[in-house]
Amino acid sequence: MVVVSLVKGMVLVSGGSFVMGSVDFYPEERPLREVRAGDLWFDEHPVTNAQFRRFVRDTGHVTVAERVPDPADFPGADPAVLVPGSQVFVGTPGPVPLDDWTRWWAWLPGAQWRHPEGPGSTLHGRELHPVVHVGHEDAQAYAKWADKLLPTEVEWEHAARGGLYQATYPWGREFMPGGRVMANTWHGRFPFENLAPHGFRRTSPVKRFPPNGFGLFDVAGNVWEWTSSAWTDSLADPGPEPVRACCVPAPLTEQDRRVTKGGSHLCAPSYCHRYRPAARQGHAVRSTTGHVGFRCCRPA
């Protein structure tokens, strides 16, 4: 039995065993494997711009996207592009082959968490949207400041499933039960036609869509979420769980990847059907984008 409580913006999710992964979608989600998660407090929603701003004001933290990239992390890169910035979704004017993401993403100097679409854009009206353009070390730094941790992939998936371990989505088997929009995902032909029936073409405020069975919001869509787990090409050999002292500095290179979970507002069935608890993606630790954020947890 799962016990759910809400204290200071966190939800207490009792641990348990469950079958992780899926055999119905992408190969990296296989094979099914039985795992166990412990009791954890989870942030009820992804960390917001307002929360991250308090962290920056308190610590003076400078994010990955605000720093000049180290050429050693990007061997062979043109020095002209090694300037502070981040990846911003720009879309396309019409249909394009979906085999090259560079058609709809653009490296934009000056893009960072305060300026999600680059210089000139602001957080005005987006204080309750998830923070984006944060690297893995930025998420770790926030977690340390908040006396929390980044969840492992197992912990994140257990919490996101909300007790529905055989369901496709956090809310059940149907994508839109009764025609109801349940998450901020892409509707229409990707990457040029976003019908946005929920009213959001990029990120949306947290808690705008129904929570899952554990009381967690935005575990599908809106933004991908960092975990502390190293990326593996499948669940067959996930390796040991990461050491829980996750904020100890360690050498990182752009080849280092961590698992991100949950999908984002850019996930469309025709391109990326990953707004599901079982879905997973490997994201380079310093490749910041406008659709990756995070939430934290704390041992119960």
C-alpha positions in Angstrom: 0.0 0.0 0.0 1.3 3.4 -0.9 1.0 6.2 1.7 0.9 9.7 0.3 1.3 12.9 2.3 2.1 16.5 1.4 4.5 18.5 3.5 6.2 21.8 2.5 5.8 21.2 -1.2 7.0 17.5 -1.1 5.0 14.3 -1.4 5.9 11.2 0.7 5.9 8.2 -1.5 6.3 4.8 0.1 8.7 2.5 -1.6 8.0 -0.9 -3.1 8.9 -3.3 -5.9 7.7 -2.8 -9.4 8.4 -3.9 -13.0 10.5 -1.2 -14.6 10.6 -0.5 -18.4 8.4 -1.3 -21.3 8.5 -3.7 -24.3 5.9 -1.7 -26.4 7.9 1.4 -27.5 11.6 2.0 -27.7 14.5 -0.5 -27.4 16.3 1.4 -24.6 13.3 0.7 -22.3 13.9 -3.0 -22.5 14.0 -5.5 -20.9 11.4 -5.5 -18.2 13.1 -5.9 -14.8 11.8 -6.0 -11.3 13.3 -3.3 -9.1 12.6 -1.7 -5.7 12.5 1.9 -4.6 12.8 3.1 -1.0 10.6 5.5 0.8 11.2 9.1 -0.4 9.9 12.6 -0.2 9.6 14.0 -3.7 9.1 17.6 -4.9 5.5 17.7 -6.0 6.5 19.5 -9.2 9.6 20.4 -11.1 11.8 23.2 -9.7 10.3 26.5 -10.9 12.0 29.6 -12.1 11.0 31.4 -8.8 12.6 28.6 -6.7 15.8 28.5 -8.8 16.0 32.3 -8.6 16.0 32.2 -4.8 18.8 29.6 -5.0 20.9 31.8 -7.3 20.3 34.9 -5.1 21.4 33.0 -2.1 24.5 31.3 -3.5 25.6 33.4 -6.5 25.6 30.2 -8.6 26.4 30.7 -12.3 24.8 28.0 -14.5 26.5 26.0 -17.3 24.8 28.0 -20.0 26.1 31.3 -18.5 29.8 30.2 -18.7 32.2 30.0 -21.6 32.4 26.3 -22.5 35.7 24.5 -21.9 37.1 23.5 -25.3 38.3 20.2 -23.7 34.7 19.2 -23.3 33.8 19.8 -26.9 36.8 18.5 -29.0 36.7 19.7 -32.6 34.1 22.4 -32.0 34.5 25.7 -33.8 35.9 28.2 -31.2 33.4 30.8 -32.5 30.5 28.9 -31.1 32.2 28.3 -27.7 30.4 31.2 -26.0 27.8 31.2 -23.3 24.5 30.1 -24.6 22.1 27.2 -25.0 19.9 25.2 -27.4 16.5 26.8 -28.2 13.7 25.2 -30.1 13.0 27.2 -33.3 10.7 24.8 -35.2 10.4 24.7 -39.0 8.2 26.5 -41.5 6.8 23.2 -42.8 7.3 19.5 -42.9 10.9 18.1 -42.8 12.4 14.7 -42.4 12.5 13.8 -38.7 16.0 12.3 -38.8 18.0 15.4 -37.9 17.2 17.4 -34.8 19.4 20.3 -35.9 16.6 21.3 -38.2 14.5 22.6 -35.4 17.0 23.3 -32.6 19.4 26.2 -32.7 22.4 27.1 -30.6 21.6 30.6 -29.4 24.3 32.8 -27.6 22.8 34.4 -24.5 20.1 31.8 -24.0 20.0 30.7 -20.4 17.5 30.2 -17.6 16.7 33.9 -17.2 16.3 34.3 -21.0 14.7 31.1 -22.2 14.4 32.2 -25.8 17.6 34.2 -25.8 18.5 37.8 -25.2 15.3 39.9 -25.0 13.2 37.1 -23.5 12.4 37.2 -19.8 10.8 35.2 -17.0 8.0 37.7 -16.6 4.8 35.7 -16.2 6.8 32.5 -16.1 7.8 32.4 -12.4 5.9 29.2 -11.9 7.1 27.5 -15.0 9.9 24.9 -14.6 13.4 26.3 -14.8 15.1 25.2 -18.1 18.6 25.6 -19.6 20.1 23.9 -16.6 22.9 21.4 -16.8 23.3 18.3 -14.6 25.7 20.1 -12.3 23.3 23.0 -11.9 20.6 20.6 -10.7 23.1 19.0 -8.3 24.1 22.4 -6.9 20.4 23.3 -6.3 19.8 20.0 -4.7 22.7 20.4 -2.3 21.6 23.9 -1.4 18.0 22.6 -0.7 19.4 19.7 1.4 17.9 17.3 -1.2 19.1 14.9 -3.9 18.4 14.1 -7.5 16.4 10.9 -7.8 17.8 7.8 -9.4 16.1 6.5 -12.5 14.4 3.7 -10.5 13.2 6.2 -7.9 11.9 8.6 -10.5 10.0 6.0 -12.5 8.5 4.5 -9.4 7.2 7.8 -8.2 6.0 8.9 -11.7 3.9 5.7 -12.2 1.7 6.8 -9.3 0.9 3.2 -8.4 -0.4 2.3 -11.9 2.4 -0.1 -12.8 0.7 -1.7 -15.8 -0.5 1.6 -17.4 1.1 3.4 -20.3 0.7 6.9 -18.8 0.8 8.2 -15.2 -3.0 8.5 -15.4 -3.9 5.2 -17.2 -3.9 3.5 -20.5 -5.5 6.2 -22.7 -3.6 9.3 -23.8 -6.7 11.6 -23.6 -9.3 9.9 -21.4 -12.7 11.2 -22.4 -11.0 13.8 -24.6 -9.3 15.5 -21.6 -5.8 16.9 -22.1 -3.7 15.4 -19.2 -0.2 16.9 -19.9 1.7 19.5 -21.8 2.8 17.7 -24.9 2.9 18.5 -28.6 -0.4 18.2 -30.5 -0.2 18.4 -34.3 2.5 17.8 -36.9 5.9 18.1 -35.4 8.0 20.3 -35.7 6.0 22.9 -37.5 2.4 22.7 -36.4 1.6 22.9 -32.7 -2.2 23.0 -32.2 -1.7 23.6 -28.4 -5.2 22.6 -27.2 -4.0 23.3 -23.7 -2.9 26.8 -24.5 0.9 26.4 -24.2 3.4 26.3 -27.0 6.4 26.0 -24.7 6.6 25.3 -21.0 3.5 25.6 -18.8 3.0 26.6 -15.1 3.5 23.6 -12.8 0.3 22.0 -11.3 -1.7 23.1 -14.4 -2.6 19.5 -15.2 -3.9 16.7 -12.9 -1.5 15.0 -10.5 -0.7 11.3 -10.7 -1.9 8.8 -8.1 0.9 9.8 -5.7 0.1 13.5 -5.9 3.0 14.4 -8.2 2.5 17.0 -11.0 4.1 17.2 -14.4 5.7 13.7 -14.4 4.7 13.6 -18.1 5.4 16.3 -20.6 6.3 20.0 -19.8 10.1 19.3 -19.3 12.4 16.4 -19.2 13.9 15.8 -15.7 17.5 15.1 -14.7 18.2 12.0 -12.6 21.4 11.0 -10.9 21.7 7.7 -12.9 24.3 7.3 -15.6 22.9 6.5 -19.1 22.9 3.0 -20.4 21.6 1.9 -23.8 19.2 -0.5 -22.3 17.9 -1.7 -18.9 19.8 -5.0 -19.3 22.9 -3.8 -17.4 22.0 -0.6 -15.5 25.1 -0.8 -13.3 25.2 0.0 -9.6 23.1 2.7 -8.2 25.0 6.0 -8.0 26.8 7.0 -4.7 24.4 9.1 -2.7 27.0 11.8 -2.1 26.0 13.1 -5.5 27.3 16.7 -5.0 30.9 15.7 -4.6 32.8 17.3 -7.5 33.9 14.8 -10.2 35.5 15.3 -13.6 32.9 15.4 -16.3 33.1 15.5 -20.1 30.6 16.1 -22.8 30.6 12.3 -23.4 29.1 11.9 -19.9 25.4 11.3 -20.0 22.7 11.0 -17.4 19.2 9.6 -17.7 16.4 12.1 -18.1 12.8 11.1 -17.7 9.3 12.2 -18.4 9.3 13.7 -21.9 8.6 17.4 -22.6 6.2 19.8 -24.3 8.0 18.9 -27.6 7.1 15.2 -27.4 4.8 14.2 -30.3 3.6 10.7 -31.1 5.0 11.0 -34.6 8.4 11.8 -33.3 9.0 11.2 -29.6 6.4 9.2 -27.8 8.3 9.5 -24.5 5.8 11.3 -22.2 5.5 8.0 -20.2 7.1 6.8 -17.0 9.0 4.0 -18.7 10.5 6.3 -21.3 14.1 7.3 -20.9 16.7 9.5 -22.7 20.4 10.0 -22.3 21.3 13.6 -22.0 24.9 15.0 -22.1 25.6 16.6 -18.7 26.5 20.1 -20.1 24.1 20.2 -23.1 21.5 22.6 -21.8 18.2 23.1 -23.6 14.9 24.8 -23.3 13.1 21.6 -22.5 15.1 20.0 -19.6 14.6 20.7 -15.9 14.6 18.7 -12.7 12.9 17.9 -9.4 14.5 16.7 -6.2 13.9 14.1 -3.5 14.9 13.4 0.0 15.1 10.0 1.9 12.2 9.5 4.2 
